[in-house]
Amino acid sequence: MTRSKSEILAGGGIVIVLAAASILAPVLAAHDPVALSLGERLASPGGGHPFGTDELGRDVLARILFGARSSLLVASAAALLSTSIGLAVAAVAANAGKLVESVIFRLADVLLAFPGALLAVALAALLGPGRGKLVVALAATGWIGVARLSRSQIMKWRNEPFVAAAESAGATKGRIFFRHLLPQLVPLVVITGTLQLSGFVLSEGALSFLGLGIPPPDPSWGGMIDAARGHLLDAPYLTMFPAGALVLTMIGLALLGDGLVSRWGGER
Amino acid sequence: MPPGDSSLTLLLRRLALLPFLALAAASLVFLLVNAIPGDPAVVRLGESAAPADLAVLRHSLGLDLPLASRYAKFVGGLVTGDFGFSWHSQRPNLDLILERFPATVELAACALVMALALSFPVALGAAARRGSLTDRLVRSGASGVAALPTYALGPVLVLLFAVNFGWFPVSGRRDPFSWLLPALTLAIPLSATLVRLIRANLEDELLAPYLAAARARGLSPARLLAKHALSNAALPVVTMIGLQLGSLLTGALVTETLFAWPGIGRLLIESIRRRDDPLLVATVFFFALVYLVVNLGVDLLYGMLDPRVRMEDSR
């Protein structure tokens, strides 16, 4: 088995298990993730609560499972949105002529003048809490990378004989894009989508940690880590479990991404 | 064109571009605040505020002016160093930012030095034993560590070093060692990224013909690595550091909040929690400005280090 294949299998396996756990959260969780049980505050892992309970007596395992839901749902929605915007922008830029193209990409440069997740933080703060707004805040800068890479791919493929053949057969610009160019972009879209997914899981966690993401009492891993800061001494497991879940997700997505890049690397 | 000349034109061209990029960033921040629905006056006084009070506040905040003149006022203010007034503390935003900025620079600089000090020996050690178990462990370990989010790593480090061993203070900036844990939190993922990069570059350099020539001249393996391969492998590190500075700065948001570090990252988060929109806008713009200037510096440094970049640009 090649290295890239084992990476894809291991990473993909982790991601599939996580996705299954988040979809099946209502079945798998023995407790309600937001139900308070003040008599069982800060119960150590074991017994009826395999991962223990938090400072309000809520079951940590249930919160981890439902947290996976929030995290993966927001990250996938943001990845889907930013990939669609990125592809649409690249398609418009490729067909609308030089002027539109340079205006679009100069604007994208301006967005990139903001470091890392700063724009997402500012947007999340100004938009207010909520899952949908979180998706918008994350996708607001996420589309740029997809647009740039897709544009360079489209420019590369546009000069290939099969495009000229389609043109001479009378295909419209739209048909050439959707039937001939878009399928060529699939590896790129899958790779950038995977990389974006891990970036968005991280950012969602950071925003929730800062109190700008998933609004409480709904569980999110970042929010759980934030809430656990007051209990590092008496309940370190409150930090370790969500941190572990996050790291596992990141490793799964990183392995999958690395594997996909080395498998399709030649086409990038 | 002589190299010295072209790097000067490059410098001038990049410097000339800077104000335009800054203006674009300012415009974006202005757009961000003004495109978002909601009346800041209502946000400050509450839904049940009397219309007369709202009107007075709108007037004092300049919200009753047309958008274009507000924009002109905003940009004109930034040019003259007027970053507006904080709603919460009633002080100029720029003063608040400049008070906090040294702490952020200190933290980022410590983290950068730590990351470089950690990553070069590890990457060199792995490259010297290419293909060995150590090499493979370092490489896969680095991938895992690079994926660690600061907000998960920070509490774990606190748990380990401050709570378990009691070596370092948990938070704040008073103790002489208080910078260690926050800097380490920023440095660990960064050094993992750098280890991957340096190790991969060393691989390329070790296979390059010039190295075979040097080897044929009888240079020792240590000297080959340190003197020849490393100096070339270090070049992309400069670019990577430029790219990573953005995440160092935004990482400061989390790390400074986590460790109660009085920098501009925490200032930004405080401004959000207090709904201090003018301070939020000013801090975001300041962040962007710092990022622009630092990236300019990195590009120029890169041009100085690698003559090929200079020559290509002057064409």
Chai-1 contact restraints between the chains, C-beta under 6 A:
chainA,res_idxA,chainB,res_idxB,connection_type,confidence,min_distance_angstrom,max_distance_angstrom,comment,restraint_id
A,V110,B,A24,contact,1.0,0.0,6.0,A-B,restraint_1
A,V110,B,L28,contact,1.0,0.0,6.0,A-B,restraint_2
A,A113,B,L21,contact,1.0,0.0,6.0,A-B,restraint_3
A,A113,B,A25,contact,1.0,0.0,6.0,A-B,restraint_4
A,A113,B,A288,contact,1.0,0.0,6.0,A-B,restraint_5
A,A113,B,L292,contact,1.0,0.0,6.0,A-B,restraint_6
A,F114,B,A288,contact,1.0,0.0,6.0,A-B,restraint_7
A,P115,B,G246,contact,1.0,0.0,6.0,A-B,restraint_8
A,P115,B,L249,contact,1.0,0.0,6.0,A-B,restraint_9
A,P115,B,T250,contact,1.0,0.0,6.0,A-B,restraint_10
A,P115,B,Y291,contact,1.0,0.0,6.0,A-B,restraint_11
A,G116,B,G246,contact,1.0,0.0,6.0,A-B,restraint_12
A,G116,B,S247,contact,1.0,0.0,6.0,A-B,restraint_13
A,G116,B,T250,contact,1.0,0.0,6.0,A-B,restraint_14
A,A117,B,T250,contact,1.0,0.0,6.0,A-B,restraint_15
A,L118,B,T250,contact,1.0,0.0,6.0,A-B,restraint_16
A,L118,B,F287,contact,1.0,0.0,6.0,A-B,restraint_17
A,A122,B,V284,contact,1.0,0.0,6.0,A-B,restraint_18
A,A125,B,I272,contact,1.0,0.0,6.0,A-B,restraint_19
A,L126,B,I36,contact,1.0,0.0,6.0,A-B,restraint_20
A,L202,B,P149,contact,1.0,0.0,6.0,A-B,restraint_21
A,G205,B,P149,contact,1.0,0.0,6.0,A-B,restraint_22
A,A206,B,Y151,contact,1.0,0.0,6.0,A-B,restraint_23
A,A206,B,V254,contact,1.0,0.0,6.0,A-B,restraint_24
A,F209,B,Y151,contact,1.0,0.0,6.0,A-B,restraint_25
A,L210,B,I269,contact,1.0,0.0,6.0,A-B,restraint_26
A,I225,B,Y151,contact,1.0,0.0,6.0,A-B,restraint_27
A,I225,B,A152,contact,1.0,0.0,6.0,A-B,restraint_28
A,L232,B,L159,contact,1.0,0.0,6.0,A-B,restraint_29
A,L232,B,V163,contact,1.0,0.0,6.0,A-B,restraint_30
A,L233,B,V163,contact,1.0,0.0,6.0,A-B,restraint_31
A,P236,B,L159,contact,1.0,0.0,6.0,A-B,restraint_32
A,T239,B,P155,contact,1.0,0.0,6.0,A-B,restraint_33
A,A243,B,A152,contact,1.0,0.0,6.0,A-B,restraint_34
A,L246,B,P149,contact,1.0,0.0,6.0,A-B,restraint_35
A,L246,B,A152,contact,1.0,0.0,6.0,A-B,restraint_36
A,M250,B,A147,contact,1.0,0.0,6.0,A-B,restraint_37
A,I251,B,G144,contact,1.0,0.0,6.0,A-B,restraint_38
A,I251,B,A147,contact,1.0,0.0,6.0,A-B,restraint_39
A,A254,B,S143,contact,1.0,0.0,6.0,A-B,restraint_40
A,A254,B,A147,contact,1.0,0.0,6.0,A-B,restraint_41
